[in-house]
Amino acid sequence: MIENERHVLVVFPHPDDEAFGVSGTIASFVKQGTPVTYACLTLGEMGRNLGNPPFATRESLPKIRKTELQNSAKAMGVKDLRMLGLRDKTVEFEDEEKLADLISEMIDELNPSLIITFYPGYSVHPDHEATGRAVVRAVSRIAKEERPKLYCVAFSNNCEEELGKPDIIHDVSQAAKEKLGAIQAHKTQTAFFYDNMAKRLEAKDPDALKWLQYERFWTYKWND
Amino acid sequence: MQAIEKSEVQKLIDQFLNEDVYIHIETTNGAYATHNDPSFFNASAFIRNARIRYERGNITGDGPFRVGLKMELGWIYGEGLTHYELDEQGRLLMAGLDHTGKLAIAFEISRTPFE
């Protein structure tokens, strides 16, 4: 069950962060006619997979990943893709107040009823953590009763232990094709994952089917 | 990029002797190394667009290779290098790729700043 929204703002630091566990949700909103803005902070310049024999260099990878991100947006039906021009692995060293300003500007412009990002403290990669913190800081500037909903992705080893089970479960089976399309779009990052998943889906592996059908989020718990 | 040919790379390193160049160096185990294996101690370093000048530069080893640059006041070196390319902008891009194609080290020299 996916609730109706006025506008959905998705904020992640890397091309492909949206693909694995959020692309079905994004595509479902698009299918419902809900406008979705996807703001991606970096171009994943520091991605490690260059292939052997290599298909890219450290310097050509960002250009390839930019195209992949655009293809992923197309696969999900996202019309408003924003690339914010930060650099992979450096997000946590930026001025958090200024990062939050960037997010606040988008919130003021778009007036989203739902924002999706990473859960600070439970999202492993330093860029994920910094992105989640900046979004939380931006949303916390809004009076409590006027804040948009904030759904977070968490996957640290301790996340269920500390946050409990995810309280938001989306059935995205209507958007399975778009979800797989988003994953395929990021092929420099996901080729191995995709091939493996395609085999498991064909074999009707229950965990793989569950992964395709459901996406899980934790509503951010405010302290105030 | 192609597999390193030692004598070719040595020639390319010598091209930049005694002039101002920009260096990109990174080492990495990936941001998820400790997430995937809690016993793994993750450490790395990254520097981009340090402007330096070197008076001697060598590639050594039998593969994976090592590259060392001697500067007036210090040294830069990297190890684990397997691949290289002189790109269309005349930059020497070297990298160490593991057997699965994941980058472990990048070592790059350019006459103009990296973007």
Boltz contact constraints between the chains, C-beta under 6 A:
constraints:
  - contact:
      token1: [A, 48]
      token2: [B, 30]
      max_distance: 6.0
  - contact:
      token1: [A, 48]
      token2: [B, 102]
      max_distance: 6.0
  - contact:
      token1: [A, 48]
      token2: [B, 103]
      max_distance: 6.0
  - contact:
      token1: [A, 49]
      token2: [B, 101]
      max_distance: 6.0
  - contact:
      token1: [A, 49]
      token2: [B, 102]
      max_distance: 6.0
  - contact:
      token1: [A, 50]
      token2: [B, 97]
      max_distance: 6.0
  - contact:
      token1: [A, 50]
      token2: [B, 101]
      max_distance: 6.0
  - contact:
      token1: [A, 50]
      token2: [B, 103]
      max_distance: 6.0
  - contact:
      token1: [A, 51]
      token2: [B, 101]
      max_distance: 6.0
  - contact:
      token1: [A, 52]
      token2: [B, 97]
      max_distance: 6.0
  - contact:
      token1: [A, 52]
      token2: [B, 101]
      max_distance: 6.0
  - contact:
      token1: [A, 54]
      token2: [B, 1]
      max_distance: 6.0
  - contact:
      token1: [A, 54]
      token2: [B, 83]
      max_distance: 6.0
  - contact:
      token1: [A, 57]
      token2: [B, 1]
      max_distance: 6.0
  - contact:
      token1: [A, 57]
      token2: [B, 85]
      max_distance: 6.0
  - contact:
      token1: [A, 57]
      token2: [B, 93]
      max_distance: 6.0
  - contact:
      token1: [A, 58]
      token2: [B, 106]
      max_distance: 6.0
  - contact:
      token1: [A, 124]
      token2: [B, 35]
      max_distance: 6.0
  - contact:
      token1: [A, 125]
      token2: [B, 31]
      max_distance: 6.0
